[in-house]
Amino acid sequence: MFSKSTEYAIRAMVYLAVNSSPKQRYGTKKIAEDLDFPEHFLGKVLQQLARKNIVSSAKGPNGGFCVDNNAMEISLLKIIESIDGLAFFSICGLGLHECNDEKPCPIHKDYQIFRGDFYKMLSEKTIKNIKEDIDLGIAFMDLGT
């Protein structure tokens, strides 16, 4: 459902939320290794998140990436928007260019409901929520550590 870039961004954010702090940063190589992601591709995704001030980054021997308390409150929707934009929420579920309210495709109304509910969930679910669910053991995500 999401692009690889968005999947990597969300999983890397959760990895950093669980493992990092402003005093404990992780480099692209370590994150990529632990999550089994291509390092170069993940580096581009993390730089994009850093440019949007979603993750913090520092260069040098003690550099790397981390998330701060403000980043913990970022919604999944904000991450998706920063990587891929929000076009998904306005396109036809069947990919028809001429689909609209006046000339709907066969799944138009059902897809609008699904898309609206999905948008709402993504806008409400934060990195902090995901971390808490993992910490409580009610959700699982392989973080490689």
Secondary structure, 3 states (H helix, E strand, C coil): CCCHHHHHHHHHHHHHHHHCECCECECHHHHHHHHCCCHHHHHHHHHHHHHCCCCEEECCCCCEEECCHHHHCCEHHHHHHHHHCCHHHHCCCCCCCCCCCCCCCCCHHHHHHHHHHHHHHHHHCEHHHHHHHHHHCCCCCCCCC
